[in-house]
Amino acid sequence: MSHQSRSVAVVDDDEAVCDSTRFLLEIYGFAVRTYLSGPVFLKDNPDVECILIDYHMAGLNGLELASELRARGSHVPVIMITATADAAVERRAAELGIQRILRKPLSNQVLLNAVREELE
């Protein structure tokens, strides 16, 4: 199945993570845009179909970014990626409509499956 028309944004303050995630998703035909911070993503306001957001980012964390997106009326599926998540983070994510929190380290297949499922 081709995903060429499926657009994904990756928001992570680690450039290496952005690059490797973009590379992986592009291999499978996704159109990918990367952002090194939430404010840069919000300023660009890209038209994408799924957003991968790292929870731990300087300035605006992943939940704060997701909250701002929802406040702006966005219903784009969000996948949160984190090394740690407690019950409060999971509860707030659920309130924001985030159904998937992926824990690091994660395999390429887990990431691909999550994006595919969010886009179905």
Buried (B, 14 or more C-beta within 10 A) or exposed (E): EEBEEBBBBBBBBEEEBBEBBBEBBBEBEBBBBBBBBBBEBBEEEEEBBBBBBBBBBEEBBBBBBBBBBBEEEBEBBBBBBBEEBEEEBBEBBEEBBBBBBBEEEEEEEEBBEBBBEBBE
